[in-house]
């Protein structure tokens, strides 16, 4: 609940959280997770090495590191990610001997991963219904034989999680392409694919254009469709510094989120001892779920009415202005207000802040991208920035907030189902291979191909693919129908329990751990959400002697699948400098890679748009028109999936959601009090959520929350059952997790 809601009847596990984001609550949560996962281990010192120049990169979010780090440079959720990985708990052969697959299926996702770290390669034995230990040689031989038995290479899907390093991801895409496929379903397909699809057409690059230093000189920050307190908490320090400078921070989000309202930094002892907290949002607009396009069009309409356009920039650097202007002027305020759920006055006030600021940054998250029109949303933000020249100058730009710590880097080094001809030609020249030119499968297409029997094998480099995807009934059955499922993981999860004809679980090192190879201790690199590439050096001991690095596992699988390959798999797995040399050969932007990345803080990749170089076919930035207006009718309830504060994507650290006042449960639906009254429902009632597809989420408790009218929220992945596999953005393939049309009814 939120401070401005009237008091509600008591409901078990539901309260009204009054504190700020961060603060003593964050320190208490860190202490609790250390006690639960690491106990008396001396490895708690790992927290002091996180995000330091000679330490390891946080395995959580992709927020960049400041140039001058503090004595500890981590947040509550980063600490949870590290302790989850550095836990003293073990999932070893004895664990699997005690627990059958049928029993483990009844465990919650939280309990499965909380069981501990994998220590040994395991194979599912159908006769006993248990996973049994095997050697690495046997694991490689079984995988290689199964892959060679396929009718053709496009029958295998190579899934990649965003936690894989640049070195591991590069080897992985080489393995797939030398084997003969571009099938790369990856976690980016489920989150910021709309960014990767929409921005190259608008500004010539599928990444953000801002640096962390731009926040020091900006005149206004807009935060649209994201929740930094839970999903990228280190951003709160940046927002707090801007707030203290008097920079207006304008928020547009359906839910009131504490991490956008006020913050007390646990890294500053003086601040912790003082009363109060730093206010963040100077204005908070609760746009209706799915109403972002209408809101953005309304802001542009106000700019045109005030003639607040940078016409010199528009004339010199853009195309499509007149078509955009005609569309915006033809869009009625009546439709804008009805679709956005905001008043005209509220939208015009946002436009005034934008128009009077010389330098503006717009940040956005998956509240923008995970819609049927996610790509259009991204391009509408680009339109708004281009109208006043807010791309390609200090203190201004577009800032997509990435999730996994290297999801952007994985895409940079080749994890894409849509490779360019230029990249494939350089890859072929570097390795003497012939890569396939046929485009491969994204995540939705991969699961559809498995469902339909066209794909027969899945190799997963991290992640929990089947749980992360929509429509679990379809996706679970699809994975179970495969001939081969190989899971490269630090921890066991539900996708491993979807046993195929042959199911292997291979334990890998985590980001925090020492990686010893033939050439000595190795380290890896990652790219943050602002295109900084830097080193990450693990220091902790592996959870067992049989745990191998991701590059070593990939190299072993590749050699087993392609015994006659001329690629030097063993050499690259033994010395990661050799992998980086090959990355440099394939991607010219990584020039002098091994030299530059050894400098403290690393280096930033080239961003043409940041220099007002537009790598589009015409050489200019493009305005895109997105017609939307139709007959104004009663709007259905729309539900968005959200993370709790105790989770990271499909990883559930615990059952609390502190900032939203939820303790010990996840079976809740957040709703607007007026909407509930209109449905003859009340706070605490048990309800069924019925999607227009016919899917039902049964027996959840509805909770009054400060959320926009016509909007509901439920936790991911529990609510994924409401999203059909076919319900996605047609341009990017991103599932529509955040705009699910539903109805509520009292539970039987």
N, C-alpha and C positions, 0 to 999 in steps of 0.2 A: 504494500500500500504506500501512499505518499502523504506528506504533511498536510496537504490541503483537502484531503478527503474526510468526510464525516466518519465518526467512529462506527465500526462494524461489529456485529456479534462475533464472539470468540469462535475460532475454527482451529482445530489441532494443527500445529506446525505453521501457523500463519500469524504474523505480527506486523507492527508498523515500525520499520527501521528508521531511527531518527538521526543517526550519525552521518558523517561525510564519507565519501570514498577515501580509501586509504586509512590513515589514522591508526588508533590502537586496535581496531578490529582487524586490520591487515596484519599487524605484528602478531596478534594472537593466533591468527590463522596460520601464519608461517611456523610459529612455535609448535602448533598442533600437528601440522603435517610432517615436520621433522621428527617429532616424537613417534608418530605412527609408522613412518616409512623407514627412518634411518636409525631410530632407537639410540643406542650408545655409540654408533659408528663414528669414527674420527673423520669420515668422509664429508661431514657437514662443512668442512673447510671449502668444499667445492663451490659453495654459494659465493664466496669471496672472489672466486676466479671467473665468475660468469660476467660476460660482456666487458672483460678487461683486455688490454692489448695483447697480453701473453697468456690469456686464458681461453675459454671456450665460449662460443656464441650460444645465447639462450635458445633452447630447443622449442620455445613457445612462439611468440609472435615475431613479426618482422620489423618492428619499430627500430630505427637506427640508433647506434651508440653515439653519444656526444663526443666531441673531440677531446674534451677534458673530463675523464670519468671520475666519479666519486669513489670513496673507499669501498662502498658496495653499490653496484649498479644493476639492481634487479628489483622486480616487483613481486607482489604476493603470488600472482599466477605463474611467474617465472620460477619462483621458489618451489611451487607445487610441481611444475614440470620436471625440475631437477631432482627433487626428492622422490618423485614417482619413478624416475629412471635409476637413481642411485640407491633404491631401496635394498634392505638386507633380505627381503623375502625372495624365495626361489621357487620356480616352477620347473622341477627337475624330473628325471624318469620316475622317481618314487611318487611324486605328485600324480603323474598320469597313471601309475599302477593303482593308486588308491581311488581315482575318479574316472569313471567311464565317460564317453562322449555323451551318452544319453543323460547322465546325471549333470554334467557340466552345462548342457543345454538349458537346464532349469535355473541356472545361476543368472543373476543380473549382469549387465555389461560392466557395472562398477565392480562386482565381486570377481569377475573373470580377470580383469586387468590388475586388480588389487592383490591377486594371488602372488604376484612377483615376477621376477625376470626369468626368461627362458635360458637354459644352460646347455642344451644338447639338441642336435638335429633329431626330429621326431617324424614318424610315419604312422598314419592311421591304419590300424589292423581291423578290418571289418569283422573278422570272425570273433574277436574278443571284445570289440567295441571300445578299445583303448588305443591311445597313441603309444607307440613303443620306440625306444631309442635305436638309432642307426648311426653308422659312421658317415663322415662327410663324403668319403669316396662313394658309398652306396647312394647317398642322396644325389650326388652329381650324376652317377650312372643312370639312376632311375629317371631323373629329369631329362637327361640327354636322350635316352631311348624313347621316352614318351613324345618329346618334341620332334624327333626324326621320324616317328611313326605317323605324324599328321599328314593329311593329303597335300596341304600347302601351307606356307608360312602365315597367311592371313587368318588361319584358324587359331592363332594364339594372341592373347591380349596381354600387353605389358603395362600394368598399372604402376604409377609412381606417386608416392606421398610427397608432400612439400617439405618434409624434414630431411630428405636425402641431400647430401652435400653436392656441390658442383662436380666433384670428381666422380662420385658414385653415379650421378645422373648422366654424366657424359658417357661413362662406360656402358651404362644401361641402354642408352639410345644407340650406341655403336653395336651392342649385342643384337638388339632387335633389327636394326637395319641391315647388318651383315647377314642375319638369319633370313631377312626378306620381307619385313613388314613395317608399316608406319602406324600400327595400332597402338596408340598411346593414350588410353583413358587416364586422366590424372586429376588430382584434387582441384586444380585450377578450373577444370570443367564445371565444378560444382560451386565455385565461389566467384572469381573475378574474370571468368572467360568473356563476360560482356565488356570488360575493360580491354582485354586483349583483342577483341573483335572490333569494338567501336572506335577506340581512340586512334588506331593506325589510319583509319579512313578520315578522321577529323583532323588530326595534328601530325600524323606520320610516325607515331610510336605508340606501342601498347602499354606504356608505363606512365607513372606519375612524373611530373616535371620539377617538383620542388625538392629542395635539400632541407636538412634540419635547420641550417642557418637562416633559411628564408623566413622561418617563424620569428626570428629576432627582429626582422625589419618590416613585417607585414603590418597593414593598417586595419585589416578585418579578417576574421576567420569564420567560415561557414562550415558547420558540422551537420551533414545530412545522412541519415540512415545508418548510424553506427553507435556503438556503446563502448567507449574507451575504458571505462572502469573495469570491465570484465574482459574485453577482447584484445586490448592493447594498452594495459595500464600505465606503461612508462610514458605514454603520450600525455598523461595527466600533468606531469611536471612541466611539459612544454606549454600546455594550455594555461596552467597556473601562472607561469612566467609572463605569458602574453597578457593575461588578465591583470596582473599587477602593473603592467605598463599602460593599462587603460585601453587595450585593444578590444573592441567589441567582438564577442563570440556569439554568433547567431546559430541556434540549434533548430533543426527541423527533424522531428522524430515522433512516431506515433505514441511511444511510451515515455513517461517521465523516468529518466534514469539518473541515479545518484551520481554516477561518474561523469555526467554532463552538467551537474548542478553545483557541487562544491567538493573540495579536495583538501585533505591534510596530509602533507608529505611525510612518510615514515623515515625518509632519509635526512630530515632536518630536525634534530633534537629540540631546538628552540621552538620551532613551530608546533611540535608535538606537545610541548608543555603549556602553550598558550591556549586560551579558549577560542572558540570559533574555528573557521576554516576559510580557505580562499574560494570566493565565488567564481564560478566558471561562466555559465551561460548568462549573457546580458539580456537575451530574449530567447524564449523557448516556445516554439510553434509546433503543436501536436498535429502534424499533417496526417490525414487519414491514410491507412495502408493502401498502397497503389495510387495515391494522389500526388506523387512527386512530380510527374510530368505536368500536371495542371498547375502546381505551385511554381515550377520553373518557368512555364509559359507566362504565368501571371507576372512574375518578376520581370521577364523580358518585355511584356506589354507595358509595364510601368516605365521601364527604361526608354522605350520608343516614345511614349507620351511625353516624357520629360526631355527628350532629345539628348539623353545622357549616353551617347554612343561615341567611341573613339573612332571617328570617321577616317582619320589619317591612317591608323593601323589597319582598319577594315579594308581600305582601298589598296594598301600596299601588300597586305599579307593574306587576304582571304578571298574566297569565292562563294557564291550562293547567298549573299546578303539580301538581295531584293526578294528572293523566294522566301527566305525566312521571315522577313519583315511582313510580307503579304500574308503569310500563314498566321503570324502572331496577331496582326491587326484584325484578321477575320475571326479570331477566337474570342468568344464572348466571355465577359466577366461572370455571367450567370453560370456557364458551364465550369469555369475555373473554380468558382466558389463551391459549387455542388460536388465536383469531383475531388477537390483537395481537402474539403472539410475545414478550410480556413476562411476567414473573412477577407474581403477585398482590402480592408484597412491593414490587416496583419501582413498581407503579401506586399502591399505598397510600402509598409514600414521596412520590410526586409530589403526591398529594392532601393530605398533611400540610403540605408547603410552601405549597400553595395556601390551605389553611384557616387557617394561622397568619399569613399576610400580610394586612395591612389593605387594601393597594392592590396590585392585580395587573394587569399588561399581558400579553395573549396576542398574539404575533406569528405570522403564518402566511403561507405562500407557496403555490406551485402544487403542492407535495406534498400539499396539502389539497384543492385545487379541481379538478385534472385527473383526476378519477375518475368512474365511472358514478354515484357517489353524492356528487359534490362539493358540491352544494347542501346535502345532509343534513349533511355534515361541517362546513360553515360554520355551520349552525344549531346543531349540537351544541356548537361552541365558544361561540356566543352563550348557549346554555343554561347552560353551565358558569359563564360570567361572571355571568349574571343570578342564579344561585343564591346568590351572596354580594354582590350589589349592586355588582359591579365595572364598571358602565357608568354614566357620568354623575357621576363624582367625580374630583378631581385625582389624578394618579398611577395611574390605572386605565383600562382600556378594551380595545377590540379593534383590532388593527393589521394589516390585510391589506397585504402588501408588494407594491406594484405594480411592474411592469417598466418599460415605456417611460416617458419623462419627462413625457409629457402624456396618457397613456392615460385617466387619470381626468378631466382637463379636457375632452378631446374628448367624453366621455359627458355631462359637465355641460352643454355647449353644444349638444347635440342629435344627436350621432352614436349613434343607437339605432334599431333596427328596431321598437321598441315604444313610440312616443311617447305621452305623456298627452294627453288632450283639452284640458286647460288650457294646456299648452305650445303645441299646434297653434293654438288660438284666439288666443293672444297673437302668434304668428308671423304668422298671417293678418292680424291687425289692424295689425301693424308694417309689412307690405309690400304689403297690398292684394291678397293671393293667396288661393287656396283649396287648402290642403294636403290630400293624400289621408289618409283615416282608416284605410284597410286596413293592418294590420300587415305589415311587410316581412320580408325574409329575413335570418337570421343567417348566419354563415360556412358552417356545414354545409349549411344549406338553400340558400344561394347556389350552392355547388359542385354540389349535387344538381340544382338547376334548370338549371345549365349542362350537366351530364351528360345530362339528359333532354331537352334541346333547348328548354326553356321560357324560359331567359334567353339573350340573343343578344349582349350587350355587357357589358364590364367596364371601369370606370374605377378606377384604383388611385392613391390619394393616398399615395405612399410604400409601403414594405413589399415583401414577396416572397411574395405570398399562396399561390401554388400549392406552393411549397416548405415553407411554414410549416404547411400543412394535412396531416392524415393521408392515407394511401392515395394516394401520388403517382401510381400508375398511372392511377387514376380521375381525379384532379384535373388531371394534365397533359393528358390527352385532353380533358377538359371545356373547358379554356381554349383548346386548339387548335381546338375546334369552333365558336368564336365568330365573329360577323361583325366585331366591333370589340374591340380591346384597347388601352387607353391607359394608359401607365405614367408617373407623375410622380415623378421620382427624382433623387437626387444621384449615384447610382452604378448601373451596369448590373448586372442579376442574372438568374438563370435563368428567372424568370417572363417576362421580355422575350423569351426564346428560344422560348417556346410560342406560335408565330406564328399569329394568327387570319387571317381574310380581309384585315383591315386592322389593322396593329400599329404603334402610335406610341410613341416614347420621348421624353419631354419633360423637359429638365434644369431643376432648381429650385435655388434658394439653400439653403444649410444654415444651421443655428442660429448658426454662428460669423460669418456674413458680413453685410456692410453692405447694407442694403436701401434703395435710392434710388427714390422714387416721385414723382408729380407735386407732392405737398405737401412734399417734402423727405425726409430720412432717416426711415425708419419703424422701429418696434420692435414686438415681439409679446409675448403673455403666455402663461403656462403655469400649471397647477395641480399641486402636488406630491401625494404620497400622503396627506398630512395636511391637505388642503384649503386650503393657502395658495396664493393667486394672486399672482404677481409678474411683473415685466417681464423681458424678455430682449432685450439689445441686441447685435447682431453688429457686429464692427469690421473683419473681414478683407475683402479684395477678393474679388469673385466669381471663379470659375475661368475665366470668359470673358464677353465682352460680350453673348452671346446667352442667358445663364442668367437666368431670371426668378424672381420670388418665387412662393410657392404661392398667395397671394391673387390675384396678377395672372394666373396661369395659370387658376385656377378661374373668375375673372371673364371671361376670354377665352373659355373653353369654354362658359360659361353663355350669354353673349351670342350665340355662334355657334349654339347649340342652340335658343335662344329669342329670335330677333331682335326680337320685339315685347314682350319683358319690360319691365315698368315699374319693376323694381328698378334702383337706381342702381349697377350693377356697376362702371362706370368710376370713379365717385366714391369708392366704398368701397375699391377697389383702389389708388386714389391717395392715400388718407388713412385710416389704420387707426383713427384716433379715431372715424370715422364707423361703422366696424364695431362698435367697443366701445359706441357709443351704442345701436346696434340690439340688441346682446347685453343691455344693461341693460333695454331695452324688453321683451324677450322673457323674461328671467330676473330677477325682482325682487331676488334675492339679490345681484345685481351693481349695486346702487344706487350712484350716484356713481362708477361704474367708472373713468372717466378721471381722476378726482381721486384716489381712494384708491390706485389701482395705481401712481401716480407717487410715492407715499411709499416710502422705502427698506424693502425687505422685503415690500411689498404688504399684503394683508389676508387674513383667513381667512373662508371662507364659513360660513354658519350651519349648525350641526349640531344638529338638535333633540335627538337622543339624548344629546348631550353635556350638555344642560341638563335631562335626564330629561323631555323632551317627546317622546312616542312617536307619530309620525305613521302610526299603523296605524288600521284601521277602528274599533277599539274605544277607541283612545286609550291603550292599555296595551301594554307589551312582551309578546311571546308566547313561551311555551315550546312547542317542537315535539317530538313523539314520532316516533322512527325505529326501528320494530321491525326487528331484524336476526337474532336468534338462530335457528339452525336446527340440523339434525343436524351433529354434529362429525365431519368427515371429513378425509381426507388433503388438504392444501392444495396446489394447483398452484404451480409457479414463477411468480412475477409479476415482470415487467420494467418498470422506470421509465426514461423518457428523461430525460437531464440535459444541461446545458450544460457545456462545458469552460471553463477559466479564460481561454482565448484566443478567446472568442466572446461575442456578444450576440444572442440569439435566432437568426435565420438568418444573421447576419453572422459569418463566420469570420475573425478577425484573424490567426490563425496555427494551427499544428498542435500546440501544447504545452498541457498541462494541469498546470501546475507543482505545485499542492498535492496532486494525486493521483499524482504521479510519472510522468506520461506525457510523452514528448518526441517530436515529429516524426511523430505518427500519431494517427488517430482510429478505427481499426478494432479496437476493443477492447470486450470485455464484462466488466464487473466482477462478481465472484461470490464467494460464501462458500466457504471452503476445505472445510468439512464437506460442503456440498451437492455440490461437485465430486467429492469422494471417493466419495460415494454413487452418482454417475453414471459412475464409473470414468474421470473426466477429471482433468486436472491443470493447474496454472499453466503458461501458454504454449501449451497445445493450441489448434489451429485448430478452430472449431466452427461449426455452422449453428444459428441460432435459428429455431425453427418456431412460429409463432403458431397458435392454435386455428382461426383463419380459413383456415389453409393457406399464408399468406404466409411467405416464408423470407428471412432475412438471412444471407447465405452467407459463409463463410470468414473470420470474425472471430477474433481471438485472445482467449482467455479469461484473465483476470488475477485472481489472488486479491486480495481487498480486504476491509477491515473493513466488511462489510455484513450486515444481518440475515439469519438463516436464511430460506430460501425466496424470497430477493430477488435480482434481477439489475439491472444498470444498463447503459445504452448511450447514446451521444451522439445528441442531436437535431440536425439532422433526419434523420440517416442511418437511425435506427430507426423513422421514421414509417411505413415500408412495412408494419410489423407491425400497424398500427392501421386497421381498416376505417373508412370514412367514417361508417358507421352506428353505430359504437361510441362513444357519448357519453352524458353525463348527460341524462336526459330532461327535467329541469326547466330547465336552463340552456343545453343544447346544447354544452357544453364537451367537446371530444374527450378520451377516456380515455387520454391519453399516459402516465400514470403508474401504470397497473395493467393491464398487458398479459399475459394468461395465455399462457405459452410452454413449450416443451420445448427441451432442448439435446441435440445429437447431434454426434459427431465429424464434422468436415468430410470430404467425399470427397477 
